[in-house]
Amino acid sequence: MRETPTWRIPVGILGLFAALIVYGVVIARYAPDIIGDWPTLVQTIVYLVLGVIWLLPLRRFLIWMETGSWSPPPATTDED
């Protein structure tokens, strides 16, 4: 468990915020041009997928913010 502050957390939060802004702007700029003529139900599904897809890399990013490694730490057992 981390006991001292680390630079990765504020940098990670700012990086995540910046990446989400860029992702949102790119989607808002280009998605309507591509899918604007599609049926409303299909557009809704595409926007739902695009609204959730940014979560895919989030787990590893949060692991990096906490541990400094992109991989999860090995599982430990609490045997006495």
KAQUI-V539368 format. One record per residue. N is the residue number from 1. RES is the residue in three letters. D_LAST is the distance of its C-alpha to the last C-alpha in Angstrom with 2 decimals. Layout:
n;res;d_last
N;RES;D_LAST
N;RES;D_LAST
This chain:
n;res;d_last
1;MET;18.36
2;ARG;21.94
3;GLU;22.96
4;THR;26.57
5;PRO;29.40
6;THR;30.46
7;TRP;33.94
8;ARG;32.80
9;ILE;32.40
10;PRO;35.98
11;VAL;37.45
12;GLY;35.61
13;ILE;36.83
14;LEU;40.35
15;GLY;40.26
16;LEU;39.12
17;PHE;41.84
18;ALA;44.46
19;ALA;43.53
20;LEU;43.75
21;ILE;47.13
22;VAL;48.42
23;TYR;47.17
24;GLY;48.79
25;VAL;52.04
26;VAL;52.25
27;ILE;51.69
28;ALA;54.16
29;ARG;56.70
30;TYR;56.68
31;ALA;55.38
32;PRO;58.42
33;ASP;60.80
34;ILE;59.09
35;ILE;58.35
36;GLY;60.92
37;ASP;63.25
38;TRP;60.64
39;PRO;60.45
40;THR;58.60
41;LEU;55.93
42;VAL;55.14
43;GLN;55.08
44;THR;52.63
45;ILE;50.26
46;VAL;50.59
47;TYR;49.87
48;LEU;46.83
49;VAL;45.46
50;LEU;46.33
51;GLY;44.71
52;VAL;41.37
53;ILE;41.42
54;TRP;40.42
55;LEU;36.93
56;LEU;36.26
57;PRO;35.41
58;LEU;33.73
59;ARG;30.11
60;ARG;30.27
61;PHE;32.20
62;LEU;29.61
63;ILE;26.85
64;TRP;29.17
65;MET;29.73
66;GLU;26.03
67;THR;24.92
68;GLY;28.22
69;SER;27.69
70;TRP;29.47
71;SER;26.71
72;PRO;23.51
73;PRO;20.40
74;PRO;18.34
75;ALA;15.83
76;THR;12.20
77;THR;9.26
78;ASP;6.45
79;GLU;3.78
80;ASP;0.00
